[in-house]
Amino acid sequence: MITGELINRSFKVCLMICLLCFLTWQLSNAQNTVDGKISRLYFERVADRLYETREIPHNLELAIQNYKKALKINAHQSVINWKISRCFWVLANRAVQDTERYRFYKQGINYSKLAIEQDSENSNAHLWYSLNAGSQALERGVMNTLYMRDALKKALETAIKLEPDNVNAILGLAGWYFYVPTLFGGDHTKTFALIDQALKIDPNYTTIYYRKAEMLVAEKRYSEAVDVLQRLLQIKNPTLPGDGREDKSRARELLKTIEGEG
């Protein structure tokens, strides 16, 4: 006959086994979560480094591959999605064929939209949406850009509101005021005021100087452009070393062009 004591002991043993199984399962899940986070961060860091050295052929494509590996581990990553969008924008600007450029911008738009959906408070998600969408609109013609001007301006202003020191967003809004006709809200005075604001935030960010020089050249203010380019070339510690090398190379080419203009 089974006694009450035996039943009680059997129940306790079963309870202990269940508890051990539960703890083992919890520990396994926790370990998998930790391992997954470590792997995601690894792929993201590798991709970041590849992006930073994007002047090396194929590094941008490799960066995208590694960002996508990170997304496979955790798809809900607004930061990674806007970083992929950024890579496609750079690829588009390097592309020679119009169809290829358009395709890259489209992918950049898709990833930035996803980044916004995942985190609408992410400043860079709005920034890279505006840059990809605006550049794609320019590819399709001026009228498309004018049609989208309000949406693009709103995205840039949102990016700045979320992160007032987002230099790229400030620079993007400066570009908006420069390239949109005065009749539709463009204002070159605001352009250069925004550029000066960006320079105060990060005086070692070489891209600001290069963009300013481009705009001065467009206005045929060549002597001012030369001064800006020379300041760029004198920067010893660029905020982004990779950008610094690329911007200095482009600055030297632009100086040659200005000399050719007389």
Secondary structure, 3 states (H helix, E strand, C coil): CCCHHHHHHHHHHHHHHHHHHHHHHHHHHHHHHHHHHHHHHHHHHHHHHHHHCCCCCCHHHHHHHHHHHHHHHCCCCHHHHHHHHHHHHHHHHHCCCHHHHHHHHHHHHHHHHHHHHHCCCCHHHHHHHHHHHHHHHHHHCHHHHHHHHHHHHHHHHHHHHHCCCCHHHHHHHHHHHHHCCHHHCCCHHHHHHHHHHHHHHCCCCHHHHHHHHHHHHHCCCHHHHHHHHHHHHCCCCCCCHHHHHHHHHHHHHHHHHHHHCC
